[in-house]
Every structure is written in C-alpha cells, then in structure tokens.
Amino acid sequence: MKKIWISAVLACLVLSLSACGSTDDKNNTNGKMDINIVDKPYDDDYYENNYDDPDEYEDGYDNYEEDEIIHDDPDYIMYNGEIGSLTMTMLQGYECTCDYTGYYYEDADGNLIPHGYGEITGTYLYSKGSKNCYFSYSGNFDQGEANGEGQSLETFEDGHTRTYDGSYTNGNFDGSGLITANYFGDNPYTMTLALVFTDGHINGDAVKTWTYENGDYFEYNGTVKEGYLDGYGTYTKTYADGNYYYYTGEFKDGNRSGNGTQTGDLKDGTSYKYEGEFADDKYNGHGTFDKVYSNGDIEGYEGEFKDGKYSGAGTRTITYAEYSEPDDLVQMVYAGTFEDGKLNGVDCSRYLYFYDGTIGLAEGIYEGGTFVSGTEYLFDEDWNVLNSNSKAAG
C-alpha cells in the first residue's frame, strides 16, 4: 500500500481578495464595470442568523435611497456588478488576478470589496509542473473573504479537475465540505473526500473514496491529520477482478501503523487474515496470520514479522485438506527462528504428521529453510522412537 495523502487544500479556494480595483484605475472608472445599483442583497433572516446584534445594521438598510443600498456601515454603498483585476491569495499561497461578479462595496480608500454573493474566475501558475490552472469560485463573501457556503472548481492543463463544495470561514475551509477530483491516465478515477474542516485544516473524521473507470473501488473511513490518514480507521479495496481487501486499525502519516487487522478474499478462492502489529504499512512486530487456500489447505503462523514476512521467533503450521496414502502428509509444523519467511538458525524444528499416525522430526540448524545439521527422528503415534539419524553439516 502506498502512502496515502489527502490533499490538504485546493489551491483555488479563496483566502482573501485584496488590492481590489481603486479610484485611480484609468481603465475602469472607480474600478467598476457594468455597475447595477440593486435592492439590498440580504433579507432580515440573514442578519438575524449571522450577526450578534442585527439591529446594529437596521438604520443603514432602512435609509437606502432609490436603488442604492447602504452597506453595514452607512458610509458605504452596495453595488452588484463586475470588478476586473482583483488580486487573489489562495490557500496554498499562490497569487493571481481574477474577475469578480456579484455584490461589493467601495471602502474609504477606494478599494472594491466583495460582500454578499459573488463569483470569481481566473488562472494561476501551478507550481507542480509550472502549468496554468483555470479556477472558479461561487459563494458568499463577507468583507472580501469567503464566508458561508461556496463551491470551487480547478481545471488543470492535463484535463483533471478538483472541486470543493462546502463551508468557509474567513476564507478557509471550515465546517462540512466535500472535495471531488477527477484524474486521468491508464486507469482514470474519481476521488471524493468528505469531512468537517477546521480553520482550513483537514483534521478529524473523514470519508475518502476512489472510483476507477475499470470498476475498482477503494474507501477509507476514519480520522485524518493534516491531510494524512492518521489515527483509527477502516480501509477497503474492492477490485473489479474479484479481489477484496479490508483493514481496520491504526494509521500514522498515511500508513498502517500500530495495531490492526487485515483480511483478504482473493478471486481464486483463497482467503486470509492478519491480526497484530503494523509499521511502515507492513506487518511488523508480533502477529498471527491465517490463510485458507482454494483447495482447502490451511496455513497458520504466530510470531514475529518484519516487512511483511515471517522473521524472528515463531511457529508456522500447514494443514492439508486431502490425503489418503499412509505416507501422505496431514500436517507440517515449523518452529524456531525465521528469516525472510523461512526457518533460519539453531534450535529449529520441523514436524511432519503423516496419515498413518507416524511423526517425523528434524531438529537442529536450518539455513534458508533447509535442514543442514542435527538429528532426524521417526515416532509412532504415541511418540515412541522408531528410528533416528544424525546429520552433520556439509
């Protein structure tokens, strides 16, 4: 499993709009284009729901004349129209110019400040690959910053897109939101991420999905920290070819890390389960592993793991589903020290259980899974020695 990162922010989402068109802009009179003075943009419910003291603004809105609308501060007039050449700072620090259409006002310094519902369009230079990205945003503004509900869209030169639909506070993701991204390549896919943002950070409980064009589907449901899978969660991978994997447990920095359980159901009828410790996205530490093959054979292991393989002290058992002849194996048991998945070291043992009840034992030194020196025994079903043989190294 590759390290999984959830995009911490969408670059197009607005932190703030600044350096708005001013009265010195010779190309735009007062920086305004196609100005339409309009009725007040908000009803009384807006102020009751968004301000501690809505009566504070009552006089300003009651005193509008003709079609002019007074801003929260009676010294300002609200407009509805277009503004060109706004400077926008995105969450990832990119700056660009853009066009704005919607409600705004002109402050005492001649700056035009988006305030109310509006839409932004523009482009910026994306640092990864230094390619242009087209973006748009539509939603509510308060004093030049995105506040309330809004939607954004990024479209990159290679055609992939990312959108955000949710809540903002002072220009940051804040509250419930949904990110959707479409990617292209050998196996195009759509990614979605739903969670409650806090001040622009992707922390807390989240649901992330990957839906591939070939029918593969992955889903994570759990906690994230600064965009990475971190904490407790579940991760499922369902492949169109019939393979299925499920993990539940702890994550750290996007990887399986800590205690967890992973199960798999493979298209050939094989199933397995690992329960124990993980590190660096692999079985690392103490754990148990059980696997049932499509032919009914069963493999089990309990002991130490390293990088996903049996490594350290442990016991491996293989039980066969089919046997009939007297010398057929019913079960094999390996006990001792493992390295890279095989017995390796001194004081290792291999037990062979046969259909007729006899038991074979080879104990001593193993190298790479091969018995190199020690003693071999054959026991009857009551563990009486039938014969023995010493084997020297070399």
C-alpha positions as CSV (number, residue, x, y, z in Angstrom):
1,M,0.0,0.0,0.0
2,K,1.4,3.3,-1.0
3,K,1.5,6.2,1.5
4,I,-1.9,7.9,1.2
5,W,-2.1,11.7,1.3
6,I,-5.4,13.6,1.3
7,S,-4.9,16.9,-0.5
8,A,-4.7,19.4,2.4
9,V,-6.2,22.3,0.4
10,L,-7.5,23.0,-3.1
11,A,-5.3,25.8,-4.4
12,C,-8.2,27.7,-5.9
13,L,-10.1,28.3,-2.7
14,V,-10.1,31.8,-1.6
15,L,-8.3,33.2,1.5
16,S,-9.0,36.7,0.7
17,L,-9.4,39.3,-2.1
18,S,-7.2,42.3,-1.8
19,A,-5.8,45.2,-3.8
20,C,-9.2,45.5,-5.4
21,G,-9.8,48.0,-8.1
22,S,-9.3,51.6,-7.0
23,T,-10.5,55.0,-8.0
24,D,-7.1,55.5,-9.7
25,D,-7.8,52.8,-12.2
26,K,-8.0,54.6,-15.5
27,N,-9.2,51.6,-17.4
28,N,-12.2,51.1,-15.1
29,T,-13.9,54.1,-13.7
30,N,-13.7,53.6,-9.9
31,G,-12.6,50.0,-10.8
32,K,-16.2,49.1,-11.6
33,M,-17.6,47.6,-14.8
34,D,-21.2,47.2,-15.7
35,I,-22.4,48.5,-12.4
36,N,-26.0,48.0,-11.4
37,I,-27.1,49.5,-8.1
38,V,-29.6,47.0,-6.7
39,D,-32.0,46.3,-3.9
40,K,-30.5,45.2,-0.6
41,P,-28.9,41.7,-1.2
42,Y,-29.9,40.2,2.2
43,D,-33.2,39.7,3.9
44,D,-33.8,40.2,7.6
45,D,-33.2,36.5,8.3
46,Y,-29.6,36.8,7.1
47,Y,-28.8,39.4,9.7
48,E,-30.7,37.6,12.5
49,N,-28.6,34.4,11.7
50,N,-25.2,36.0,11.1
51,Y,-24.8,38.9,13.5
52,D,-25.0,39.1,17.3
53,D,-26.9,42.4,17.1
54,P,-28.8,42.7,13.8
55,D,-30.4,46.0,15.0
56,E,-26.9,47.5,14.7
57,Y,-27.4,47.5,10.9
58,E,-31.1,48.3,10.7
59,D,-30.6,52.1,10.3
60,G,-28.2,51.7,7.4
61,Y,-30.5,49.4,5.4
62,D,-33.6,51.4,6.2
63,N,-32.0,54.6,4.9
64,Y,-31.2,53.5,1.3
65,E,-32.4,55.9,-1.3
66,E,-33.8,55.0,-4.7
67,D,-31.9,51.9,-5.9
68,E,-28.8,52.5,-3.7
69,I,-28.1,50.1,-0.9
70,I,-26.3,51.1,2.2
71,H,-23.5,48.8,3.5
72,D,-23.4,47.6,7.1
73,D,-21.6,50.9,7.7
74,P,-24.0,53.6,6.3
75,D,-21.0,55.3,4.7
76,Y,-20.7,52.6,2.1
77,I,-22.9,51.9,-0.9
78,M,-23.6,48.3,-2.1
79,Y,-23.3,47.5,-5.8
80,N,-23.9,44.5,-7.9
81,G,-21.8,44.2,-11.0
82,E,-18.3,43.2,-12.3
83,I,-14.8,44.0,-11.0
84,G,-11.7,43.3,-13.0
85,S,-8.1,42.7,-12.0
86,L,-8.6,41.7,-8.4
87,T,-5.6,40.2,-6.6
88,M,-6.4,36.9,-5.0
89,T,-4.4,34.9,-2.5
90,M,-5.1,31.2,-2.5
91,L,-4.8,28.8,0.4
92,Q,-1.5,27.3,-0.9
93,G,0.0,30.8,-1.2
94,Y,-0.5,31.3,-5.0
95,E,-1.4,34.8,-6.0
96,C,-3.2,35.7,-9.2
97,T,-5.5,38.2,-10.8
98,C,-9.1,37.4,-11.4
99,D,-12.5,38.8,-12.3
100,Y,-15.3,39.1,-9.9
101,T,-19.1,39.3,-10.5
102,G,-21.5,39.9,-7.6
103,Y,-22.2,42.2,-4.7
104,Y,-19.5,44.5,-3.4
105,Y,-18.9,47.9,-1.9
106,E,-16.3,50.6,-2.2
107,D,-14.4,51.4,1.0
108,A,-12.9,54.7,2.2
109,D,-9.7,54.1,0.3
110,G,-11.4,53.4,-2.9
111,N,-11.0,49.6,-2.8
112,L,-13.8,47.5,-4.1
113,I,-14.6,44.8,-1.6
114,P,-16.7,41.7,-2.4
115,H,-19.6,41.4,0.1
116,G,-22.5,39.1,-0.4
117,Y,-23.0,36.5,-3.1
118,G,-20.4,36.5,-5.9
119,E,-18.4,34.6,-8.5
120,I,-14.7,34.5,-9.3
121,T,-12.9,33.3,-12.4
122,G,-9.2,33.3,-13.2
123,T,-6.0,31.4,-13.7
124,Y,-2.9,30.8,-11.7
125,L,0.5,29.1,-12.3
126,Y,0.5,25.7,-10.6
127,S,3.9,25.1,-9.0
128,K,3.9,21.4,-9.7
129,G,4.9,21.3,-13.4
130,S,4.6,25.1,-13.7
131,K,1.4,24.8,-15.7
132,N,-1.6,27.1,-15.8
133,C,-4.7,26.1,-13.9
134,Y,-8.1,27.6,-14.5
135,F,-10.3,28.1,-11.5
136,S,-13.7,29.4,-10.5
137,Y,-15.5,30.1,-7.2
138,S,-19.1,30.9,-6.4
139,G,-20.5,31.6,-3.0
140,N,-20.9,34.1,-0.2
141,F,-18.4,36.8,0.8
142,D,-18.0,38.9,3.9
143,Q,-15.6,41.8,3.9
144,G,-13.7,40.4,0.9
145,E,-13.3,36.9,2.3
146,A,-15.3,33.7,1.5
147,N,-17.7,33.1,4.4
148,G,-20.6,30.7,4.4
149,E,-21.4,28.2,1.7
150,G,-19.4,28.1,-1.5
151,Q,-18.2,26.0,-4.5
152,S,-14.9,26.0,-6.3
153,L,-13.5,24.3,-9.4
154,E,-9.9,23.8,-10.6
155,T,-9.2,22.6,-14.1
156,F,-5.6,21.7,-14.9
157,E,-3.9,21.7,-18.3
158,D,-3.9,17.9,-18.4
159,G,-7.7,17.9,-18.0
160,H,-8.0,16.6,-14.5
161,T,-10.3,18.6,-12.2
162,R,-10.8,19.2,-8.5
163,T,-13.9,20.7,-6.8
164,Y,-14.9,21.8,-3.3
165,D,-18.4,22.2,-2.1
166,G,-18.9,23.3,1.5
167,S,-18.5,25.9,4.2
168,Y,-15.9,28.6,4.6
169,T,-15.0,30.9,7.5
170,N,-12.7,33.9,6.8
171,G,-11.6,32.3,3.5
172,N,-10.7,28.9,4.9
173,F,-12.5,25.5,4.7
174,D,-14.4,25.5,8.0
175,G,-17.3,23.1,8.6
176,S,-18.7,20.4,6.4
177,G,-17.4,20.0,2.9
178,L,-16.8,17.7,0.0
179,I,-13.8,17.5,-2.3
180,T,-14.1,15.7,-5.6
181,A,-11.2,15.2,-8.0
182,N,-11.1,13.5,-11.4
183,Y,-7.8,12.1,-12.6
184,F,-6.7,10.6,-16.0
185,G,-4.2,8.0,-17.0
186,D,-4.1,4.3,-17.7
187,N,-6.9,3.8,-15.3
188,P,-8.9,7.1,-14.8
189,Y,-10.6,7.5,-11.4
190,T,-12.6,9.9,-9.3
191,M,-11.7,10.7,-5.7
192,T,-14.1,12.2,-3.1
193,L,-13.3,13.4,0.4
194,A,-16.0,14.3,2.8
195,L,-15.3,15.7,6.3
196,V,-15.6,18.6,8.7
197,F,-12.8,21.1,8.2
198,T,-11.4,23.2,11.0
199,D,-9.9,26.6,10.0
200,G,-8.6,25.2,6.7
201,H,-7.1,22.0,8.1
202,I,-8.1,18.5,7.2
203,N,-8.3,17.0,10.6
204,G,-10.9,14.8,12.2
205,D,-13.2,12.2,10.9
206,A,-13.3,11.8,7.1
207,V,-14.6,9.5,4.3
208,K,-12.5,9.2,1.2
209,T,-13.3,7.2,-1.9
210,W,-11.6,6.3,-5.1
211,T,-13.8,5.1,-8.0
212,Y,-11.8,3.8,-11.0
213,E,-13.0,3.6,-14.6
214,N,-12.2,-0.2,-14.7
215,G,-14.6,-0.8,-11.8
216,D,-12.1,-0.8,-8.9
217,Y,-13.4,0.9,-5.8
218,F,-11.4,1.9,-2.6
219,E,-12.8,3.6,0.5
220,Y,-11.3,5.0,3.7
221,N,-13.5,5.8,6.7
222,G,-11.6,7.2,9.8
223,T,-9.5,10.0,11.2
224,V,-7.1,12.2,9.3
225,K,-4.4,14.7,10.5
226,E,-3.1,17.4,8.2
227,G,-4.4,15.5,5.2
228,Y,-2.9,12.1,6.1
229,L,-4.7,9.0,7.3
230,D,-3.8,9.2,11.0
231,G,-5.5,7.6,13.9
232,Y,-8.1,4.9,13.7
233,G,-9.9,3.9,10.6
234,T,-11.0,1.3,8.1
235,Y,-9.8,0.9,4.5
236,T,-11.4,-1.3,1.9
237,K,-10.2,-2.1,-1.6
238,T,-12.6,-3.9,-3.9
239,Y,-11.2,-4.8,-7.3
240,A,-13.3,-5.4,-10.4
241,D,-11.4,-8.8,-11.0
242,G,-12.9,-10.1,-7.7
243,N,-10.1,-9.5,-5.2
244,Y,-11.2,-7.8,-1.9
245,Y,-9.1,-6.4,1.0
246,Y,-10.2,-4.9,4.3
247,Y,-8.1,-3.3,7.0
248,T,-9.3,-1.9,10.3
249,G,-6.9,-0.4,12.8
250,E,-4.4,2.4,13.4
251,F,-2.7,4.7,10.9
252,K,0.2,7.1,11.1
253,D,1.3,9.6,8.4
254,G,-0.8,7.8,5.8
255,N,0.4,4.3,6.5
256,R,-0.9,1.4,8.5
257,S,1.0,1.7,11.8
258,G,0.1,0.3,15.2
259,N,-2.3,-2.5,15.9
260,G,-4.7,-3.6,13.2
261,T,-6.4,-6.4,11.4
262,Q,-6.3,-7.1,7.6
263,T,-8.4,-9.6,5.8
264,G,-8.4,-10.6,2.1
265,D,-10.7,-12.6,-0.2
266,L,-9.0,-13.4,-3.5
267,K,-10.5,-14.2,-6.8
268,D,-9.0,-17.7,-6.8
269,G,-11.0,-18.6,-3.6
270,T,-8.1,-18.0,-1.2
271,S,-8.8,-16.0,2.0
272,Y,-6.5,-14.8,4.7
273,K,-6.4,-12.8,8.0
274,Y,-3.6,-11.0,9.7
275,E,-4.0,-9.6,13.2
276,G,-1.2,-7.8,15.0
277,E,1.3,-5.0,14.7
278,F,2.0,-2.8,11.7
279,A,4.8,-0.4,10.9
280,D,5.6,1.4,7.6
281,D,2.4,0.0,6.1
282,K,3.6,-3.7,6.5
283,Y,3.3,-6.5,9.0
284,N,6.0,-5.5,11.6
285,G,6.1,-6.9,15.1
286,H,4.1,-9.6,16.7
287,G,1.1,-11.0,15.0
288,T,-0.9,-14.0,13.8
289,F,-1.6,-15.0,10.1
290,D,-4.1,-17.5,8.9
291,K,-4.7,-18.4,5.3
292,V,-7.2,-20.8,3.7
293,Y,-6.4,-21.9,0.1
294,S,-8.9,-22.6,-2.5
295,N,-8.1,-26.3,-2.3
296,G,-8.9,-26.4,1.5
297,D,-5.3,-26.3,2.7
298,I,-4.8,-24.1,5.8
299,E,-1.7,-22.2,6.7
300,G,-1.2,-20.5,10.1
301,Y,1.6,-18.6,11.7
302,E,2.1,-16.9,15.1
303,G,5.2,-15.0,15.9
304,E,7.4,-12.1,14.8
305,F,7.2,-10.3,11.4
306,K,9.5,-8.0,9.6
307,D,8.4,-6.1,6.4
308,G,5.5,-8.4,5.9
309,K,7.4,-11.7,6.2
310,Y,7.9,-14.2,9.0
311,S,11.0,-13.0,10.8
312,G,12.1,-13.8,14.4
313,A,10.7,-16.4,16.8
314,G,7.6,-18.1,15.5
315,T,5.6,-21.2,14.7
316,R,4.2,-22.0,11.2
317,T,1.6,-24.7,10.6
318,I,0.4,-26.1,7.3
319,T,-2.6,-28.5,7.4
320,Y,-3.5,-30.4,4.2
321,A,-7.1,-30.9,3.2
322,E,-6.5,-34.0,1.0
323,Y,-4.6,-37.1,2.0
324,S,-5.1,-40.9,1.6
325,E,-1.9,-42.9,1.4
326,P,-0.1,-44.0,4.6
327,D,2.9,-41.8,3.8
328,D,0.8,-38.7,2.9
329,L,1.3,-35.7,5.0
330,V,-1.5,-34.4,7.1
331,Q,0.3,-31.5,8.7
332,M,3.7,-29.8,8.9
333,V,4.8,-27.6,11.7
334,Y,7.9,-25.3,11.7
335,A,9.1,-23.9,15.0
336,G,12.1,-21.7,15.8
337,T,13.7,-18.6,14.3
338,F,12.6,-17.3,10.9
339,E,14.3,-15.0,8.4
340,D,12.8,-13.7,5.2
341,G,9.9,-16.2,5.7
342,K,12.0,-19.3,6.2
343,L,13.5,-21.2,9.2
344,N,17.0,-20.0,9.7
345,G,19.2,-20.5,12.8
346,V,19.9,-23.1,15.5
347,D,17.3,-24.9,17.7
348,C,14.8,-25.1,14.9
349,S,12.4,-27.9,14.4
350,R,10.2,-29.3,11.6
351,Y,7.4,-31.8,12.5
352,L,5.8,-34.0,9.8
353,Y,2.5,-35.6,10.7
354,F,1.5,-38.5,8.4
355,Y,-1.8,-40.1,7.6
356,D,-0.8,-43.4,9.2
357,G,-0.1,-41.6,12.6
358,T,3.7,-41.6,12.4
359,I,5.5,-38.4,13.1
360,G,8.8,-37.1,11.6
361,L,11.0,-34.6,13.4
362,A,14.1,-32.8,12.2
363,E,15.7,-30.5,14.8
364,G,18.9,-28.6,14.7
365,I,20.3,-26.0,12.4
366,Y,18.4,-24.6,9.4
367,E,19.7,-22.3,6.7
368,G,17.2,-20.6,4.3
369,G,14.5,-23.2,5.2
370,T,16.9,-26.2,4.6
371,F,17.8,-28.6,7.4
372,V,21.7,-28.7,7.4
373,S,22.6,-30.4,10.7
374,G,21.1,-32.0,13.7
375,T,19.0,-35.1,14.4
376,E,16.1,-36.7,12.5
377,Y,13.5,-38.9,14.2
378,L,10.6,-41.0,13.3
379,F,7.9,-41.6,16.0
380,D,4.8,-43.7,16.2
381,E,1.5,-42.1,17.1
382,D,2.4,-42.4,20.9
383,W,5.7,-40.6,20.3
384,N,7.8,-43.7,20.7
385,V,11.0,-43.5,18.7
386,L,11.0,-45.9,15.7
387,N,14.4,-44.7,14.4
388,S,16.8,-41.7,14.5
389,N,19.6,-40.4,12.4
390,S,22.2,-37.7,12.9
391,K,23.1,-35.3,10.2
392,A,26.3,-33.3,10.1
393,A,26.7,-30.0,8.3
394,G,28.2,-30.2,4.8
